[in-house]
Amino acid sequence: MPALIVIGSQWGDEGKGKLIDILSSKADFAVRYQGGANAGHTLKVQGEQIIVHLIPSAVFHPQVKCLISGGVVLDLEGLCEEIQSLKKSGKLENDKQLLISDSATLLLDQHKQLDQAREERAEKAKIGTTGKGIGPAYESRASRRALLFSDLFEEDTVLLRKLKEQFKETQYLLKNFYNKEPIPIDQTFEKIKNYREILKAYRCSNMSLLLYQALKQNKKVLFEGAQGALLDLYHGTYPYVTSSSTLAGGVLSACGLAFSPAPKIMAVAKAYSTRVGAGPFPTECPADSFSGRHLQETGQEFGATTGRRRRCGWLDLPALKYAIRLNGAGSLALMKLDVLTGLKEIKVCVAYQIGSKTVEDFPVQLRDLSKVQPVYKSFKAWEEDLSAVQAKEELSALALDYINFISEEVKIPIEIISVGPSRSQTLYLY
């Protein structure tokens, strides 16, 4: 099957970066199809830890063409820094390895300033945004005022005029509603002109056609999602969500494709749950509890983009089943199984209690989700260090019981298990 879509099935941070890095070793193309620099994919390659935010995680395989689609919002400053950092470390030596869609949306300093001003003003009603300008950039695209990647290469007079038109309303809001001194448009104009020389080599005028032809030629194309299904704009825990579609279906609109035959879809989940920022989290462990501290410290649960401490809790099967259904996932990759070693017990949420009613489906309304009490099944924890395990047969009986239970409950096979951050710490079950 030429197309494979890898999606997060929780609230992001599931370990997609490592999985993409592994799977892309056999790919021809890797496509980042949504989100922006609010995503951070952490990779450990030959002992070196590297974080990418916009460039596909497949960039460490020189034979793979890495594509950034029109569904992505481009932080130009961050993108240029990322490119230069990769080149400095000996990666992305061939400019032809990276292509950026001309229709991708530009994310500029004014978007970040507006994002941060809103979050500051929200006080107790904060969404938990990264402050990277993602929401305002997507808003500008939806309101048909955005600058696209192609606009960056317009004549100076045209680019400056478009900048002023786009941010006229934003400047007024910042000054008169948020009491912030707006970043001058001329300052942004002078700044982004400097990115043209760095980025002109990566332009792709028609990425939809490029991908269509690649798939027709049976090239292997890997689509990399950012964030997770429970942060989807339409089907996540709204309003505590991101500003794009994080589901497998988002590939179609972001990349301009209609799949035939249907692609393979692989969901990614941690062996437990985490969440960054505000929003409901039914299986959250108290941060000062033994389990909460263990998951946070052993799993090194800090946001790759913001450095914020992630909230940690037990695996939530109703939420996971919901994500699998939304995406039509046919297999699962289970990450960070090694982090569970040494716990006193391991819990898995199998249903919710809402008043006197027990439900197994994930509530789609925030008011219902905020009322649920998790119904847990407990497992005996194992003490064995799993980080050196090379095959499924080497796992402890207790770990296998846990894995088999999850697979039986979600009714799809677990194909891959991660027992550490490195490529070699990966088990292939099929």
C-alpha positions as CSV (number, residue, x, y, z in Angstrom):
1,M,0.0,0.0,0.0
2,P,1.7,3.3,-1.1
3,A,0.1,5.6,1.5
4,L,0.5,5.4,5.3
5,I,-1.0,8.0,7.6
6,V,0.4,8.2,11.2
7,I,-1.9,10.0,13.6
8,G,-1.8,10.8,17.3
9,S,-4.7,9.1,19.2
10,Q,-4.5,11.1,22.5
11,W,-3.8,14.8,23.3
12,G,-0.5,14.9,21.3
13,D,3.0,14.0,22.5
14,E,2.4,10.3,21.8
15,G,5.8,9.7,20.3
16,K,5.0,10.3,16.6
17,G,8.4,11.7,15.9
18,K,10.3,8.5,16.7
19,L,7.7,6.4,14.9
20,I,7.9,8.5,11.7
21,D,11.7,8.4,11.8
22,I,11.6,4.6,11.9
23,L,8.8,4.1,9.3
24,S,10.2,6.6,6.9
25,S,13.4,4.6,6.4
26,K,11.4,2.7,3.7
27,A,9.5,5.7,2.4
28,D,10.0,7.8,-0.7
29,F,8.1,10.9,0.6
30,A,7.2,12.1,4.0
31,V,4.5,14.8,4.3
32,R,3.7,17.1,7.3
33,Y,0.1,18.0,6.5
34,Q,-1.2,20.3,9.3
35,G,-0.3,22.3,12.4
36,G,2.6,24.6,12.9
37,A,5.6,25.1,15.1
38,N,3.5,24.4,18.2
39,A,4.3,20.7,17.5
40,G,7.6,19.4,18.6
41,H,8.8,15.9,17.6
42,T,11.7,14.6,19.6
43,L,14.1,12.2,18.0
44,K,17.1,10.3,19.3
45,V,19.4,9.5,16.4
46,Q,22.8,7.9,17.1
47,G,22.8,9.1,20.6
48,E,21.9,12.7,19.6
49,Q,18.6,14.2,20.7
50,I,17.1,16.4,18.0
51,I,13.7,18.3,18.0
52,V,12.0,19.3,14.8
53,H,8.9,21.5,14.8
54,L,8.0,22.0,11.1
55,I,10.2,19.8,9.0
56,P,9.0,16.2,8.8
57,S,10.7,13.8,11.1
58,A,11.9,11.8,8.1
59,V,14.5,14.5,7.4
60,F,17.2,12.2,8.9
61,H,16.9,9.8,6.0
62,P,18.5,11.6,3.1
63,Q,16.7,9.5,0.4
64,V,13.3,10.7,1.6
65,K,11.7,13.8,0.1
66,C,10.2,15.8,2.9
67,L,7.1,17.9,2.1
68,I,5.3,20.6,4.0
69,S,1.8,20.9,2.7
70,G,-0.6,23.8,2.3
71,G,-2.4,22.8,5.5
72,V,0.6,23.9,7.6
73,V,1.1,27.4,9.0
74,L,4.7,28.4,8.5
75,D,6.6,30.3,11.2
76,L,9.2,31.7,8.9
77,E,11.7,32.6,11.6
78,G,11.4,29.2,13.2
79,L,11.6,27.4,9.9
80,C,14.8,29.2,8.8
81,E,16.4,28.5,12.2
82,E,15.4,24.8,11.9
83,I,16.8,24.5,8.4
84,Q,20.1,26.2,9.4
85,S,20.4,24.0,12.6
86,L,19.9,20.8,10.6
87,K,22.4,21.9,8.0
88,K,24.9,22.7,10.8
89,S,24.5,19.2,12.2
90,G,25.1,17.7,8.8
91,K,21.5,17.0,7.9
92,L,19.5,18.4,5.0
93,E,22.6,18.7,2.9
94,N,20.7,18.5,-0.3
95,D,18.1,21.3,-0.7
96,K,16.0,19.1,-3.0
97,Q,15.2,16.9,0.0
98,L,12.7,19.6,1.3
99,L,9.7,21.0,-0.5
100,I,7.3,23.6,0.8
101,S,3.9,24.2,-0.7
102,D,3.3,27.6,-2.2
103,S,-0.1,27.6,-0.6
104,A,1.1,27.1,3.0
105,T,0.0,30.0,5.3
106,L,2.6,32.4,6.6
107,L,2.7,32.8,10.4
108,L,4.2,36.1,11.4
109,D,5.1,38.0,14.6
110,Q,1.7,39.8,14.7
111,H,0.0,36.4,14.9
112,K,2.2,35.5,17.9
113,Q,1.6,38.9,19.6
114,L,-2.2,38.6,19.2
115,D,-2.1,34.9,20.5
116,Q,-0.2,35.9,23.6
117,A,-2.3,39.0,24.3
118,R,-5.5,36.9,24.1
119,E,-4.1,34.3,26.5
120,E,-2.9,36.9,28.9
121,R,-6.3,38.7,29.0
122,A,-8.2,35.4,29.4
123,E,-6.9,34.9,32.9
124,K,-8.9,32.0,34.4
125,A,-10.4,31.0,31.0
126,K,-7.0,30.3,29.4
127,I,-7.0,27.6,26.7
128,G,-3.4,26.7,27.3
129,T,-2.1,27.8,23.9
130,T,1.6,27.7,23.2
131,G,1.5,31.4,22.2
132,K,3.1,30.5,18.9
133,G,0.4,32.3,16.8
134,I,-1.2,29.1,15.4
135,G,-4.8,30.1,16.1
136,P,-4.5,33.6,14.7
137,A,-2.7,32.4,11.6
138,Y,-5.4,29.8,10.8
139,E,-8.0,32.6,11.4
140,S,-6.3,34.8,8.9
141,R,-6.5,32.0,6.3
142,A,-10.2,31.3,7.1
143,S,-11.0,35.0,6.7
144,R,-9.1,35.1,3.4
145,R,-6.6,37.7,4.5
146,A,-3.6,35.4,5.0
147,L,-0.3,35.7,3.1
148,L,0.8,32.5,1.5
149,F,4.3,31.1,1.1
150,S,4.2,32.2,-2.6
151,D,3.5,35.8,-1.5
152,L,6.9,36.0,0.2
153,F,8.5,36.1,-3.2
154,E,6.4,38.9,-4.6
155,E,7.9,42.3,-5.4
156,D,8.5,44.4,-2.3
157,T,5.7,46.9,-3.0
158,V,3.2,44.0,-3.4
159,L,4.4,42.2,-0.3
160,L,4.3,45.3,1.8
161,R,0.8,46.2,0.6
162,K,-0.5,42.7,1.4
163,L,1.1,42.8,4.9
164,K,-0.6,46.1,5.7
165,E,-4.0,44.8,4.5
166,Q,-3.7,41.6,6.5
167,F,-2.8,43.2,9.8
168,K,-4.8,46.4,9.7
169,E,-7.5,44.9,12.0
170,T,-4.9,43.1,14.2
171,Q,-3.0,46.3,14.8
172,Y,-6.2,48.1,15.9
173,L,-7.2,45.2,18.2
174,L,-3.8,45.0,19.9
175,K,-3.6,48.8,20.6
176,N,-7.2,49.5,21.5
177,F,-8.5,46.3,23.0
178,Y,-5.5,44.5,24.4
179,N,-3.5,47.7,25.3
180,K,-0.4,46.4,23.6
181,E,1.9,48.4,21.4
182,P,1.7,46.6,18.0
183,I,4.8,45.4,16.2
184,P,5.2,47.8,13.3
185,I,4.4,46.3,9.9
186,D,7.5,47.9,8.3
187,Q,9.6,46.0,10.9
188,T,8.0,42.7,9.9
189,F,8.4,43.5,6.3
190,E,12.2,44.1,6.6
191,K,12.5,41.0,8.7
192,I,10.8,38.5,6.4
193,K,12.5,39.8,3.3
194,N,15.7,38.3,4.6
195,Y,14.1,34.8,4.6
196,R,13.6,34.8,0.8
197,E,17.1,33.8,0.0
198,I,17.1,30.9,2.5
199,L,13.6,29.6,1.4
200,K,13.4,30.1,-2.3
201,A,15.1,26.7,-3.0
202,Y,12.3,24.8,-1.3
203,R,9.3,26.2,-3.3
204,C,6.7,23.7,-4.7
205,S,4.0,25.3,-6.8
206,N,1.7,22.3,-7.0
207,M,2.1,19.8,-4.2
208,S,-1.2,18.2,-4.8
209,L,-0.2,17.2,-8.3
210,L,3.2,16.0,-7.1
211,L,1.7,13.7,-4.5
212,Y,-1.0,12.5,-6.9
213,Q,1.7,11.5,-9.4
214,A,3.8,9.9,-6.7
215,L,0.9,7.7,-5.5
216,K,0.0,6.8,-9.1
217,Q,3.6,5.6,-9.5
218,N,3.2,3.5,-6.3
219,K,5.8,5.6,-4.5
220,K,5.6,5.1,-0.7
221,V,4.2,8.2,0.9
222,L,4.1,8.7,4.7
223,F,1.8,11.4,6.1
224,E,2.8,12.8,9.5
225,G,0.2,14.4,11.7
226,A,0.9,16.8,14.5
227,Q,-0.9,17.0,17.9
228,G,-3.5,14.3,18.5
229,A,-7.1,13.3,17.7
230,L,-8.5,14.6,21.0
231,L,-7.2,18.1,20.0
232,D,-9.0,18.1,16.7
233,L,-10.8,21.4,16.0
234,Y,-14.1,19.7,15.3
235,H,-14.0,16.4,17.2
236,G,-11.6,17.1,20.1
237,T,-12.3,18.5,23.6
238,Y,-13.5,21.9,22.3
239,P,-12.6,24.6,23.1
240,Y,-9.4,23.1,24.5
241,V,-8.2,22.1,21.1
242,T,-5.8,23.1,18.3
243,S,-6.9,25.2,15.3
244,S,-6.6,22.5,12.5
245,S,-7.9,19.0,11.8
246,T,-5.6,16.5,13.4
247,L,-7.5,13.5,12.0
248,A,-6.5,11.2,9.1
249,G,-9.3,12.8,7.1
250,G,-7.4,16.1,7.3
251,V,-4.9,14.8,4.8
252,L,-7.4,15.0,2.0
253,S,-8.1,18.7,2.3
254,A,-4.6,19.7,3.4
255,C,-2.9,17.9,0.5
256,G,-5.6,18.0,-2.2
257,L,-5.9,14.2,-2.5
258,A,-8.6,11.6,-2.9
259,F,-7.2,8.2,-1.9
260,S,-7.9,5.2,-4.1
261,P,-7.2,2.7,-2.7
262,A,-7.7,3.7,0.9
263,P,-4.4,4.4,2.8
264,K,-3.2,2.4,5.8
265,I,-3.8,4.4,9.0
266,M,-1.7,3.8,12.1
267,A,-2.7,5.3,15.4
268,V,0.0,6.2,18.0
269,A,-0.6,6.1,21.7
270,K,1.5,6.1,24.8
271,A,1.1,3.3,27.3
272,Y,-0.3,5.9,29.6
273,S,-1.8,9.4,28.9
274,T,-0.5,12.9,29.0
275,R,-1.9,16.4,28.3
276,V,-0.3,19.8,28.1
277,G,-2.3,23.0,29.0
278,A,-5.9,23.3,30.1
279,G,-8.8,21.0,29.4
280,P,-10.5,17.9,30.7
281,F,-8.3,14.9,31.6
282,P,-10.4,12.2,33.2
283,T,-7.6,9.8,34.1
284,E,-5.1,12.4,35.4
285,C,-3.0,11.4,38.4
286,P,-2.4,14.0,41.0
287,A,1.0,15.6,40.3
288,D,2.2,14.9,43.8
289,S,1.1,11.3,43.9
290,F,3.6,8.4,43.5
291,S,2.1,7.5,40.1
292,G,2.0,11.1,38.9
293,R,5.6,11.8,39.8
294,H,6.8,8.5,38.3
295,L,5.1,9.0,35.0
296,Q,6.3,12.6,34.7
297,E,9.9,12.1,35.8
298,T,10.6,8.7,34.3
299,G,8.8,9.6,31.0
300,Q,10.6,13.0,31.0
301,E,7.2,14.6,30.3
302,F,8.1,18.1,29.3
303,G,6.7,19.8,26.2
304,A,9.3,19.8,23.3
305,T,8.0,23.2,22.1
306,T,7.3,25.1,25.3
307,G,9.1,23.1,28.0
308,R,5.9,23.0,30.0
309,R,5.4,20.1,32.4
310,R,2.9,17.6,31.0
311,R,0.0,16.4,33.0
312,C,0.1,12.6,33.4
313,G,-2.4,9.9,33.9
314,W,-3.5,6.4,33.1
315,L,-4.4,5.0,29.7
316,D,-8.0,6.0,28.8
317,L,-9.5,3.3,26.6
318,P,-12.8,5.0,25.8
319,A,-10.8,8.0,24.5
320,L,-8.5,5.7,22.6
321,K,-11.3,3.8,21.0
322,Y,-12.9,7.1,20.0
323,A,-9.7,8.3,18.3
324,I,-9.4,5.0,16.5
325,R,-13.0,5.2,15.2
326,L,-12.6,8.8,14.1
327,N,-9.5,8.0,12.1
328,G,-10.4,4.5,10.8
329,A,-7.1,3.3,12.2
330,G,-6.2,-0.3,11.4
331,S,-3.2,-0.7,13.7
332,L,-1.7,0.8,16.8
333,A,1.8,1.7,17.9
334,L,2.2,1.7,21.6
335,M,5.0,4.0,22.9
336,K,6.9,4.4,26.1
337,L,6.0,1.0,27.6
338,D,9.3,1.1,29.5
339,V,8.1,4.1,31.6
340,L,5.6,1.9,33.4
341,T,8.4,-0.3,34.9
342,G,8.6,0.2,38.7
343,L,5.0,1.4,39.4
344,K,3.1,-0.1,42.3
345,E,0.2,-0.9,40.1
346,I,-1.0,0.0,36.6
347,K,-4.5,1.2,36.0
348,V,-6.5,1.4,32.7
349,C,-9.7,3.3,32.3
350,V,-12.3,0.9,30.7
351,A,-15.4,3.0,31.1
352,Y,-16.8,6.2,32.7
353,Q,-19.3,6.6,35.5
354,I,-21.7,9.6,35.0
355,G,-23.9,9.8,38.0
356,S,-25.6,6.3,38.3
357,K,-24.9,5.5,34.7
358,T,-21.8,3.6,33.3
359,V,-20.8,4.5,29.8
360,E,-18.1,3.1,27.6
361,D,-18.2,5.7,24.8
362,F,-16.2,8.9,25.0
363,P,-18.5,11.9,25.6
364,V,-18.3,14.4,22.8
365,Q,-19.7,17.3,24.9
366,L,-17.4,19.1,27.3
367,R,-20.1,19.4,29.9
368,D,-20.5,15.6,30.0
369,L,-16.8,14.9,29.9
370,S,-16.2,17.2,32.9
371,K,-18.5,15.1,35.0
372,V,-17.1,11.6,34.3
373,Q,-15.4,9.4,36.9
374,P,-13.1,6.8,35.4
375,V,-13.8,3.1,35.9
376,Y,-10.5,1.4,36.2
377,K,-9.1,-2.1,35.7
378,S,-5.9,-2.7,37.7
379,F,-2.8,-4.6,36.5
380,K,0.1,-5.8,38.5
381,A,3.2,-3.8,37.6
382,W,6.4,-5.4,36.5
383,E,9.9,-4.6,37.8
384,E,11.9,-5.7,34.8
385,D,13.8,-3.0,32.8
386,L,12.4,-3.2,29.3
387,S,14.8,-0.9,27.6
388,A,17.1,-3.7,26.3
389,V,14.3,-6.0,25.1
390,Q,14.7,-6.9,21.5
391,A,11.6,-9.1,20.8
392,K,8.1,-9.5,22.1
393,E,9.0,-12.9,23.5
394,E,11.5,-11.2,25.9
395,L,8.9,-9.1,27.5
396,S,7.7,-10.1,31.0
397,A,4.5,-12.0,31.4
398,L,2.9,-9.0,33.2
399,A,3.9,-6.6,30.4
400,L,2.4,-9.0,27.8
401,D,-0.8,-9.2,29.8
402,Y,-1.1,-5.4,29.6
403,I,-0.3,-5.3,25.9
404,N,-2.7,-8.1,25.0
405,F,-5.5,-6.5,27.0
406,I,-5.2,-3.2,25.2
407,S,-5.2,-4.9,21.8
408,E,-8.3,-6.9,22.6
409,E,-10.1,-3.9,23.9
410,V,-9.4,-1.6,21.0
411,K,-9.9,-4.4,18.5
412,I,-6.9,-3.6,16.3
413,P,-3.5,-5.2,16.4
414,I,-0.6,-3.5,18.1
415,E,2.1,-3.6,15.4
416,I,4.9,-1.6,17.1
417,I,6.0,-1.2,20.7
418,S,8.6,1.4,21.9
419,V,10.7,0.6,25.0
420,G,13.0,3.7,24.8
421,P,13.8,6.8,22.8
422,S,16.3,5.3,20.4
423,R,15.6,3.6,17.0
424,S,16.9,0.3,18.3
425,Q,14.5,0.3,21.3
426,T,11.6,-0.8,19.1
427,L,9.7,-4.1,18.9
428,Y,7.9,-5.1,15.7
429,L,5.1,-7.5,16.5
430,Y,4.0,-8.3,12.9
